[in-house]
Amino acid sequence: MRLLGAIREARFRSARASCVIDTYTTTRAHYREIACLVVGPTASTVVVGATPSALAAQQMTTLERAVTTLVT
């Protein structure tokens, strides 16, 4: 795993989120992912989106929008 970026305590409505963008490798492929831990007043959840690294330039904007939509 290689960390590319992180944010802590970002505000999302009544919740707060900490997110990372990283890369990782399985035995079959390389991936880039966004993972967020969202902590609200009554519950916590994890949101993860990943794409093969070869497609990251085309798909990361879509993943970022999807994650933002889920945590807001």
DAMO-V110036 format. One record per pair of residues at least 12 apart in sequence whose ideal C-beta (glycine too) atoms are under 10 Angstrom apart, sorted by the first residue. I is the first residue (numbers start at 1). J is the second residue. D is the distance in Angstrom with one decimal. If there is no record, write none. Layout:
i={I	I}
j={J	J}
d={D	D}
//
This chain:
i={1	1	1	1	1	1	1	2	2	2	2	2	3	3	3	3	4	4	4	4	4	4	4	5	5	5	5	5	6	6	6	6	6	6	7	7	7	7	8	8	9	10	10	10	10	11	12	12	12	12	12	12	12	12	13	13	13	13	14	14	14	15	15	15	15	15	15	15	15	15	15	16	16	16	16	16	16	17	17	17	17	17	17	17	17	17	17	17	17	17	17	18	18	18	18	18	19	19	19	19	19	19	19	19	19	19	20	20	20	20	20	21	21	21	21	21	21	21	21	21	21	22	22	22	23	23	23	24	24	25	28	29	29	29	29	30	30	30	30	31	31	31	31	31	31	31	32	32	32	32	32	32	32	32	32	32	32	32	33	33	33	33	33	33	33	33	33	34	34	34	34	34	34	34	34	34	34	34	35	35	35	35	35	36	36	36	36	36	36	37	38	38	38	38	40	45	45	47	47	47	47	47	47	48	48	48	49	49	49	49	49	49	49	50	51}
j={20	22	23	24	25	31	33	22	23	24	25	32	20	21	22	23	20	21	22	23	32	33	34	19	20	21	22	34	18	19	20	21	22	35	19	20	21	36	20	37	39	36	38	68	71	72	36	38	39	40	68	70	71	72	38	40	71	72	40	41	42	38	39	40	41	42	43	44	45	71	72	37	38	39	40	44	71	36	37	38	39	40	44	45	46	47	67	68	70	71	72	35	36	37	38	39	34	35	36	37	38	47	64	67	68	71	33	34	35	36	37	33	34	35	36	49	56	60	63	64	67	34	35	50	50	53	56	50	53	53	52	50	52	53	54	52	53	54	56	50	51	52	53	54	55	56	49	50	51	52	53	54	55	56	57	59	60	63	48	49	50	51	53	56	60	63	67	47	48	49	50	51	60	63	64	66	67	68	47	48	49	50	67	48	49	67	68	70	71	71	67	70	71	72	71	70	71	66	67	68	69	70	71	63	67	70	62	63	64	65	66	67	70	63	63}
d={9.4	5.4	7.0	4.6	8.3	10.0	9.2	6.1	4.8	7.7	9.3	9.6	6.2	7.8	5.1	8.6	8.0	4.6	5.8	6.6	7.6	9.6	9.7	8.4	7.0	4.5	8.2	9.2	7.4	6.8	4.7	7.5	8.7	10.0	5.2	8.1	9.1	8.7	9.7	9.8	9.4	8.4	9.2	9.8	8.4	9.6	8.9	6.5	9.7	8.5	8.3	9.4	4.8	5.0	9.9	8.2	8.7	6.1	6.0	5.7	9.3	5.2	6.1	3.9	7.5	9.7	8.8	8.6	8.9	7.1	8.7	9.1	7.4	5.5	8.1	9.9	9.7	4.8	6.6	4.5	7.4	9.5	9.9	9.5	10.0	8.2	9.1	9.5	10.0	5.2	9.2	9.4	6.8	5.2	8.4	8.2	6.4	6.7	3.9	7.7	8.8	8.4	9.6	7.4	9.6	8.2	8.2	7.5	5.5	7.9	9.2	7.2	5.3	8.2	10.0	10.0	9.8	8.2	9.2	8.6	9.9	8.5	7.4	9.6	9.7	6.2	8.4	8.4	9.3	8.7	9.8	10.0	5.5	7.7	8.4	6.8	4.0	7.5	9.2	4.8	6.7	6.0	6.0	9.7	9.6	8.4	9.5	6.9	5.9	8.0	5.2	9.6	8.7	4.3	9.5	8.6	6.6	8.3	6.2	6.6	3.9	7.7	9.9	9.6	9.9	8.1	9.9	8.0	7.1	5.0	7.7	9.2	7.9	5.5	6.4	8.7	5.1	9.4	7.2	4.6	8.0	8.5	8.6	7.7	9.1	6.0	9.2	8.3	5.8	9.7	9.7	8.2	4.9	9.5	9.6	8.6	8.3	8.6	5.4	9.5	9.7	5.0	5.8	9.6	8.2	10.0	8.6	4.1	8.1	9.6	5.7	5.3	8.7	7.6	6.0}
//
